[in-house]
Amino acid sequence: MDDTRSLREQRDELAGKMNEVLLRNDSIDDIESIELLESGEARLAEIDTQIRATDAREKVSALVKKPSFGFSRSTTAAPREDLRYRFEMNGTEIRITGGDPNYRANPLGGGSDGSAATFDAGTAIAPITGASIPVDLLGQMIRKLPRMAALRQNFVVRTYSNDIELQRVNARIEMSSDVAGVITPNAFIAESGTYASKIGSFERIRVRNFKTAARSNVTEEFLRDARGNAVQEMLLQHAEEHGLQWDAYYATGPGGEFGPEPVFLTPTQWAIDYIAAGGGAGTVAADAPHYSINSVNLSITDIANATPTTTLAASSITEAITTLRYEKIPAQYWGGLKWIMGQETFAAISQIVDLNGRPLYQPLLTSTVANDNSIGTILGLPVSVSNNLPVAATGNVAAVLVHTEDFGIFDRSGFSQLLDPYTDSAAGEVRYLTRMRSDGRWLRPFAAGQIVWTA
């Protein structure tokens, strides 16, 4: 305040001197008056700028020092219908009054249960009605760790604005079978010889878009009082839960017109689930979109008996993963493979050591954050673990060995949200609606593999 007063006094003094010069009847011909007029205008503008800056600084300083909940002082008690918090002062006695008696146990509003920000003022005999003191929340949030959508992070996600169809090779043009036995000059096409007829085939993959949706109602008290990034946290949880729910659909979806095609279902189990969803009664495993996927079995009983001292040669786990890795999947598809497995499968694999006592699973030898959710390697291939996959039970898939391009995830313009302050405005609530449209389809199942639980 003193700075502002001093600047205003300087401005008034300078303006007065300039007015005296301008009011002279005779001509202005002395050097001092000329210099005063020449520099005075610029100096006045400079002082005006300093005054505005000082005023703004003082206003901001006053707001910063003021509590965010802004108690107001009153010499009389607040009327019952006045919902503001007040200090009632009577000499040296100070009491807190006001507040909404309907939310006395919860000053953040009816939409938030369990708030501990309540001050039970007064005594048991004479309580002060509605005296809930609002807490000055800090602008920070201590949140739970995010729920990871392992399948969405390991497969290519494409976004389209409408339903689409993709063209896929169904049968390759094949010439290697023309070579039979020992290669001789007769194996080649002679001059003017007949060209062998070769043709492949193509098929179309129909990509649909299924929808998930959720709604959260938030009270106006919560929006006004909860400053700790609470609304942002709520919307972030919506996004995480949509992704987690879709991960479950990608893992065990019925496929076709009923949902995404499954990554963690065997063709046999898919046929059962497809019929249960309303598909044709005659559906069999051969009709599965991933019927050509490579597969090996893993005994639940053997896993239950596995110990950290189980040797590499005797381990059924090692036999299953090495058979799938090196025998089942064609060699031309070995590059770029990665493991995706459930937590139970990974817990069993992590116990296995080789003849030199080295674990089959090797953690990442780095302290930096990885670009994906892989946590280490098995047989030199990255592995991702999820607790959102089928449990260890006969017929369930324990793990998959896939490329990023083997399974496609197709989003319809991705995750979106809508703010609706009108529908429930009579109850003082705001609706937050979120939705996500997506689908998942096998693109190259013959290049991938599954490990399946058996008894």
C-alpha positions as CSV (number, residue, x, y, z in Angstrom):
1,M,0.0,0.0,0.0
2,D,2.9,2.4,0.8
3,D,4.4,1.7,-2.6
4,T,1.2,2.7,-4.4
5,R,0.8,5.8,-2.3
6,S,4.4,7.0,-3.0
7,L,4.0,6.4,-6.8
8,R,0.7,8.3,-6.9
9,E,2.4,11.2,-5.0
10,Q,5.2,11.3,-7.6
11,R,2.8,11.3,-10.5
12,D,0.7,14.1,-9.0
13,E,3.8,16.2,-8.4
14,L,5.2,15.7,-11.9
15,A,1.8,16.4,-13.5
16,G,1.5,19.6,-11.5
17,K,4.9,20.9,-12.7
18,M,3.9,20.2,-16.3
19,N,0.6,22.0,-15.9
20,E,2.4,25.1,-14.5
21,V,4.6,25.3,-17.6
22,L,1.7,24.8,-20.0
23,L,-0.4,27.5,-18.3
24,R,2.2,30.3,-18.8
25,N,1.1,33.2,-20.9
26,D,4.5,33.8,-22.4
27,S,6.2,31.5,-24.8
28,I,8.2,28.5,-23.5
29,D,11.7,29.3,-24.4
30,D,13.8,28.2,-21.4
31,I,15.7,25.0,-21.7
32,E,14.5,23.6,-18.3
33,S,10.8,23.9,-19.2
34,I,11.4,22.3,-22.6
35,E,13.3,19.4,-21.1
36,L,10.5,18.9,-18.5
37,L,7.8,18.7,-21.1
38,E,9.9,16.4,-23.3
39,S,10.7,13.8,-20.5
40,G,7.6,14.3,-18.5
41,E,5.2,12.5,-20.7
42,A,7.4,9.4,-20.9
43,R,7.9,9.5,-17.1
44,L,4.1,9.8,-16.5
45,A,3.5,6.6,-18.6
46,E,6.3,4.8,-16.7
47,I,4.8,5.7,-13.3
48,D,1.3,4.6,-14.4
49,T,2.7,1.2,-15.4
50,Q,4.4,0.9,-12.0
51,I,1.1,1.8,-10.2
52,R,-0.9,-0.9,-12.1
53,A,1.8,-3.5,-11.4
54,T,1.9,-2.6,-7.7
55,D,-1.9,-2.8,-7.4
56,A,-2.1,-6.1,-9.1
57,R,0.7,-7.5,-6.9
58,E,-1.1,-6.4,-3.7
59,K,-4.4,-7.9,-4.8
60,V,-2.8,-11.3,-5.6
61,S,-0.9,-11.2,-2.3
62,A,-4.1,-10.6,-0.4
63,L,-5.8,-13.5,-2.2
64,V,-2.9,-15.9,-1.5
65,K,-3.0,-15.1,2.2
66,K,-6.7,-15.6,2.4
67,P,-7.9,-19.2,3.3
68,S,-9.5,-21.0,0.4
69,F,-12.7,-21.6,2.3
70,G,-13.1,-17.9,3.1
71,F,-14.8,-17.6,6.5
72,S,-16.8,-14.4,6.8
73,R,-17.1,-12.5,10.1
74,S,-20.5,-11.7,11.5
75,T,-21.7,-10.2,14.8
76,T,-25.0,-12.0,14.7
77,A,-25.9,-15.7,14.3
78,A,-26.4,-16.9,10.8
79,P,-30.0,-17.7,9.9
80,R,-30.9,-21.4,9.4
81,E,-31.3,-21.1,5.7
82,D,-27.9,-19.4,5.3
83,L,-25.6,-22.3,4.3
84,R,-22.3,-20.3,4.6
85,Y,-19.8,-21.0,7.3
86,R,-19.5,-18.1,9.8
87,F,-17.7,-17.0,13.0
88,E,-20.1,-15.8,15.7
89,M,-18.2,-13.5,18.1
90,N,-19.4,-12.6,21.5
91,G,-16.6,-10.8,23.4
92,T,-13.7,-13.3,23.6
93,E,-16.0,-16.3,22.8
94,I,-15.9,-17.4,19.2
95,R,-18.2,-20.1,17.8
96,I,-18.6,-21.5,14.2
97,T,-22.1,-21.5,12.8
98,G,-23.7,-22.1,9.5
99,G,-23.3,-24.9,7.0
100,D,-25.9,-27.2,5.5
101,P,-27.4,-29.4,8.3
102,N,-28.3,-32.0,5.8
103,Y,-24.6,-32.6,5.1
104,R,-23.2,-32.0,8.5
105,A,-21.5,-35.4,8.5
106,N,-20.2,-34.9,5.0
107,P,-19.2,-31.3,4.0
108,L,-18.2,-32.5,0.5
109,G,-21.8,-33.4,-0.4
110,G,-23.9,-36.4,-0.6
111,G,-21.9,-37.9,-3.5
112,S,-18.8,-38.5,-1.4
113,D,-19.2,-40.9,1.6
114,G,-16.8,-41.3,4.4
115,S,-15.4,-37.8,4.7
116,A,-13.5,-37.2,8.0
117,A,-13.5,-33.4,7.5
118,T,-16.1,-32.8,10.1
119,F,-15.8,-30.7,13.3
120,D,-18.5,-31.6,15.8
121,A,-18.6,-28.1,17.4
122,G,-20.4,-27.4,20.6
123,T,-21.3,-30.1,23.3
124,A,-23.5,-33.1,23.3
125,I,-26.2,-31.1,25.1
126,A,-26.1,-28.0,22.9
127,P,-24.5,-28.8,19.6
128,I,-24.0,-26.2,16.9
129,T,-26.2,-27.3,14.0
130,G,-24.4,-27.8,10.7
131,A,-21.0,-26.6,11.9
132,S,-18.9,-28.7,9.5
133,I,-15.6,-27.0,8.8
134,P,-14.4,-27.4,5.2
135,V,-10.8,-28.7,4.9
136,D,-8.4,-26.7,2.7
137,L,-7.3,-29.6,0.4
138,L,-3.9,-29.4,-1.2
139,G,-3.6,-29.5,-5.0
140,Q,-2.2,-33.0,-5.1
141,M,-3.5,-36.6,-5.3
142,I,-2.1,-39.7,-3.7
143,R,-3.6,-42.4,-6.0
144,K,-3.5,-46.1,-6.4
145,L,-1.2,-47.6,-9.1
146,P,-2.9,-47.8,-12.5
147,R,-4.5,-51.1,-13.6
148,M,-2.5,-52.2,-16.6
149,A,-4.2,-53.4,-19.8
150,A,-1.5,-55.8,-21.0
151,L,-3.1,-56.9,-24.3
152,R,-3.8,-53.3,-25.4
153,Q,-0.1,-52.5,-24.7
154,N,1.2,-55.5,-26.6
155,F,-0.8,-55.4,-29.8
156,V,-1.2,-52.7,-32.4
157,V,-4.1,-50.4,-31.8
158,R,-5.7,-48.8,-34.9
159,T,-8.4,-46.0,-34.8
160,Y,-11.1,-45.7,-37.5
161,S,-14.1,-43.5,-37.8
162,N,-16.4,-46.2,-39.1
163,D,-16.7,-50.0,-39.4
164,I,-14.2,-51.5,-41.8
165,E,-13.2,-54.7,-43.6
166,L,-9.6,-55.9,-44.0
167,Q,-8.2,-58.1,-46.7
168,R,-6.1,-61.0,-45.5
169,V,-4.2,-63.7,-47.3
170,N,-6.0,-67.0,-46.9
171,A,-3.7,-69.3,-48.9
172,R,-0.2,-68.5,-50.2
173,I,1.1,-69.1,-53.7
174,E,3.2,-72.2,-53.1
175,M,5.9,-73.7,-55.3
176,S,8.1,-75.7,-53.0
177,S,6.0,-78.8,-53.4
178,D,7.1,-78.9,-57.1
179,V,10.5,-80.1,-55.9
180,A,10.2,-83.8,-55.1
181,G,13.2,-86.1,-54.5
182,V,16.6,-85.4,-55.9
183,I,16.8,-82.2,-57.9
184,T,17.6,-83.0,-61.6
185,P,17.5,-80.9,-64.8
186,N,14.0,-82.4,-65.3
187,A,12.8,-80.4,-62.2
188,F,13.1,-77.1,-64.1
189,I,10.9,-75.7,-66.8
190,A,12.3,-76.5,-70.2
191,E,12.4,-74.0,-73.1
192,S,8.9,-73.5,-74.4
193,G,7.7,-75.6,-71.5
194,T,4.3,-75.1,-69.8
195,Y,4.1,-72.7,-67.0
196,A,2.8,-74.3,-63.8
197,S,-0.5,-72.8,-62.7
198,K,-0.3,-71.1,-59.3
199,I,-2.9,-69.0,-57.4
200,G,-3.5,-67.9,-53.9
201,S,-6.7,-66.9,-52.2
202,F,-7.8,-63.9,-50.1
203,E,-10.5,-63.3,-47.5
204,R,-12.0,-60.4,-45.7
205,I,-12.1,-59.7,-42.0
206,R,-15.1,-57.7,-40.8
207,V,-14.2,-55.3,-38.0
208,R,-17.2,-54.2,-35.8
209,N,-17.3,-51.7,-32.9
210,F,-18.8,-52.7,-29.6
211,K,-19.4,-50.2,-26.8
212,T,-18.7,-49.9,-23.1
213,A,-20.1,-47.0,-21.1
214,A,-20.0,-45.7,-17.5
215,R,-21.5,-42.7,-15.7
216,S,-20.5,-40.9,-12.5
217,N,-22.6,-38.3,-10.7
218,V,-20.7,-35.6,-8.8
219,T,-22.3,-33.1,-6.4
220,E,-21.8,-29.4,-6.8
221,E,-20.3,-29.4,-3.3
222,F,-17.7,-31.9,-4.4
223,L,-16.8,-29.9,-7.5
224,R,-16.4,-26.7,-5.5
225,D,-14.6,-28.1,-2.4
226,A,-12.5,-31.0,-3.6
227,R,-9.4,-29.3,-5.1
228,G,-7.0,-32.2,-5.0
229,N,-7.4,-33.1,-8.7
230,A,-10.3,-35.2,-7.7
231,V,-12.3,-34.8,-10.9
232,Q,-9.3,-35.5,-13.0
233,E,-8.6,-38.6,-10.9
234,M,-12.2,-39.8,-11.4
235,L,-11.9,-39.5,-15.2
236,L,-8.5,-41.1,-15.2
237,Q,-10.0,-44.1,-13.4
238,H,-12.8,-44.2,-16.0
239,A,-10.2,-44.5,-18.8
240,E,-8.2,-47.2,-16.9
241,E,-11.3,-49.2,-16.2
242,H,-12.5,-49.0,-19.8
243,G,-9.1,-50.3,-20.9
244,L,-9.1,-53.1,-18.3
245,Q,-12.6,-54.2,-19.3
246,W,-11.7,-54.3,-23.0
247,D,-8.6,-56.3,-22.1
248,A,-10.9,-58.9,-20.6
249,Y,-13.0,-58.9,-23.8
250,Y,-9.9,-59.3,-26.0
251,A,-8.9,-62.2,-23.8
252,T,-12.1,-64.2,-23.8
253,G,-14.5,-62.6,-26.2
254,P,-17.0,-64.7,-28.2
255,G,-16.0,-63.2,-31.6
256,G,-18.2,-62.8,-34.6
257,E,-21.1,-60.4,-34.2
258,F,-21.1,-60.9,-30.4
259,G,-17.8,-59.4,-29.4
260,P,-14.0,-59.3,-30.0
261,E,-12.2,-62.5,-31.0
262,P,-10.4,-64.2,-28.1
263,V,-6.6,-64.3,-27.5
264,F,-6.8,-66.5,-24.3
265,L,-9.4,-69.1,-25.5
266,T,-8.6,-72.3,-27.3
267,P,-10.5,-73.0,-30.5
268,T,-12.5,-75.7,-28.7
269,Q,-13.5,-73.4,-25.8
270,W,-14.3,-70.6,-28.3
271,A,-16.8,-72.9,-30.1
272,I,-18.6,-73.6,-26.8
273,D,-18.7,-69.9,-25.8
274,Y,-19.8,-68.9,-29.3
275,I,-22.8,-71.2,-29.2
276,A,-23.7,-70.0,-25.7
277,A,-23.6,-66.4,-27.0
278,G,-26.2,-67.2,-29.6
279,G,-24.1,-68.5,-32.5
280,G,-24.9,-71.5,-34.7
281,A,-25.5,-74.8,-32.8
282,G,-23.3,-76.6,-35.2
283,T,-20.2,-74.5,-34.5
284,V,-17.0,-76.5,-34.0
285,A,-13.4,-75.8,-33.2
286,A,-12.5,-75.8,-36.9
287,D,-14.7,-72.7,-37.3
288,A,-12.6,-70.7,-34.8
289,P,-11.0,-67.5,-36.2
290,H,-7.7,-68.7,-34.7
291,Y,-8.0,-72.4,-35.5
292,S,-4.5,-72.4,-37.1
293,I,-2.8,-71.2,-33.9
294,N,0.0,-73.4,-32.6
295,S,-0.6,-75.0,-29.2
296,V,1.1,-77.1,-26.5
297,N,-0.2,-78.4,-23.2
298,L,1.0,-77.8,-19.6
299,S,-0.1,-80.0,-16.7
300,I,-1.5,-78.2,-13.7
301,T,-0.5,-81.2,-11.5
302,D,3.2,-80.9,-12.7
303,I,3.2,-77.2,-11.9
304,A,1.8,-77.9,-8.4
305,N,4.7,-80.3,-7.8
306,A,7.4,-77.9,-9.2
307,T,10.0,-76.6,-6.8
308,P,13.0,-74.2,-7.2
309,T,15.3,-77.3,-7.4
310,T,13.4,-78.8,-10.4
311,T,16.0,-79.5,-13.1
312,L,15.7,-78.0,-16.5
313,A,15.4,-81.4,-18.3
314,A,12.6,-82.7,-16.0
315,S,10.5,-79.6,-16.0
316,S,7.2,-79.8,-17.9
317,I,7.2,-76.0,-17.9
318,T,10.5,-75.9,-19.8
319,E,9.3,-78.6,-22.2
320,A,6.1,-76.6,-22.9
321,I,7.7,-73.2,-23.6
322,T,10.7,-74.6,-25.6
323,T,8.4,-76.8,-27.7
324,L,6.2,-73.8,-28.5
325,R,9.1,-71.5,-29.0
326,Y,11.3,-73.6,-31.2
327,E,9.2,-76.4,-32.6
328,K,5.6,-75.3,-33.1
329,I,6.0,-71.8,-34.4
330,P,7.6,-71.7,-37.9
331,A,11.2,-70.4,-38.0
332,Q,10.4,-67.5,-40.3
333,Y,8.2,-66.1,-37.6
334,W,10.7,-66.3,-34.7
335,G,11.6,-62.6,-34.9
336,G,9.7,-60.2,-32.8
337,L,8.0,-62.8,-30.5
338,K,6.9,-61.9,-27.0
339,W,5.2,-63.7,-24.1
340,I,2.0,-62.6,-22.5
341,M,0.9,-64.7,-19.5
342,G,-1.2,-64.7,-16.3
343,Q,0.2,-64.1,-12.9
344,E,-0.1,-67.8,-11.9
345,T,1.8,-69.0,-14.9
346,F,4.6,-66.5,-14.4
347,A,4.8,-67.4,-10.7
348,A,5.4,-71.1,-11.7
349,I,8.0,-70.2,-14.4
350,S,9.9,-67.9,-12.1
351,Q,10.7,-70.9,-9.9
352,I,12.4,-72.9,-12.6
353,V,16.3,-73.0,-12.8
354,D,18.6,-74.7,-15.2
355,L,21.4,-77.2,-14.3
356,N,23.7,-74.3,-13.3
357,G,21.1,-72.8,-10.9
358,R,20.2,-69.9,-13.2
359,P,16.5,-68.9,-13.3
360,L,14.7,-69.5,-16.6
361,Y,13.2,-66.0,-16.1
362,Q,15.7,-63.2,-16.4
363,P,14.7,-59.7,-15.1
364,L,15.5,-56.5,-17.0
365,L,19.0,-55.4,-16.2
366,T,18.2,-51.7,-16.2
367,S,16.9,-49.1,-13.8
368,T,15.3,-47.0,-16.4
369,V,11.6,-47.1,-17.3
370,A,10.8,-49.4,-20.2
371,N,8.8,-48.3,-23.2
372,D,6.3,-51.2,-22.7
373,N,5.1,-53.3,-19.8
374,S,7.6,-56.2,-20.2
375,I,9.3,-57.1,-16.9
376,G,12.1,-59.3,-18.2
377,T,12.8,-62.2,-20.6
378,I,12.0,-65.9,-20.9
379,L,14.2,-67.8,-23.5
380,G,15.4,-64.4,-24.5
381,L,12.0,-63.0,-25.4
382,P,10.2,-60.2,-23.5
383,V,7.4,-61.2,-21.1
384,S,4.4,-59.2,-19.9
385,V,2.3,-60.4,-17.0
386,S,-1.3,-59.5,-16.2
387,N,-3.7,-60.5,-13.4
388,N,-6.7,-59.8,-15.7
389,L,-6.3,-63.2,-17.6
390,P,-8.0,-66.6,-17.1
391,V,-7.0,-68.5,-13.9
392,A,-5.2,-71.9,-14.0
393,A,-7.9,-74.4,-14.8
394,T,-8.2,-77.3,-17.3
395,G,-8.8,-75.9,-20.8
396,N,-7.8,-72.4,-20.0
397,V,-4.9,-70.7,-21.8
398,A,-1.8,-70.2,-19.6
399,A,0.2,-68.0,-21.9
400,V,0.5,-66.9,-25.5
401,L,3.5,-66.3,-27.6
402,V,2.7,-63.6,-30.2
403,H,3.9,-60.8,-32.4
404,T,2.6,-57.3,-32.1
405,E,0.9,-57.6,-35.5
406,D,-0.7,-61.1,-34.9
407,F,-3.9,-59.6,-33.3
408,G,-5.4,-56.3,-34.2
409,I,-7.2,-53.9,-31.8
410,F,-9.5,-51.5,-33.6
411,D,-10.9,-48.4,-31.8
412,R,-13.8,-46.3,-33.0
413,S,-12.4,-42.9,-32.3
414,G,-11.1,-44.1,-29.0
415,F,-12.1,-43.1,-25.5
416,S,-14.5,-40.1,-25.2
417,Q,-16.3,-38.3,-22.4
418,L,-19.4,-36.1,-22.0
419,L,-20.2,-33.5,-19.3
420,D,-23.9,-33.2,-18.5
421,P,-24.7,-30.5,-16.0
422,Y,-28.5,-30.4,-16.8
423,T,-30.2,-33.8,-16.4
424,D,-29.6,-34.0,-12.6
425,S,-29.3,-30.3,-11.9
426,A,-32.4,-30.4,-9.7
427,A,-30.4,-32.6,-7.3
428,G,-27.3,-30.4,-7.5
429,E,-25.4,-33.1,-9.4
430,V,-23.3,-33.1,-12.6
431,R,-23.1,-36.2,-14.8
432,Y,-19.8,-37.4,-16.2
433,L,-20.4,-40.0,-19.0
434,T,-17.6,-41.9,-20.6
435,R,-17.7,-44.4,-23.5
436,M,-15.4,-46.5,-25.6
437,R,-16.0,-48.4,-28.8
438,S,-13.6,-51.1,-29.9
439,D,-13.1,-54.5,-31.4
440,G,-10.3,-57.1,-31.6
441,R,-9.6,-59.6,-34.5
442,W,-7.0,-62.2,-35.2
443,L,-4.9,-61.2,-38.2
444,R,-2.1,-63.8,-38.2
445,P,-2.9,-66.7,-35.8
446,F,-0.7,-69.2,-37.6
447,A,2.4,-67.1,-36.5
448,A,1.3,-67.3,-32.8
449,G,1.1,-70.0,-30.1
450,Q,-0.8,-70.9,-26.9
451,I,0.2,-72.9,-23.8
452,V,-3.0,-74.6,-22.5
453,W,-3.6,-75.9,-19.0
454,T,-4.4,-79.6,-18.7
455,A,-5.2,-81.8,-15.7
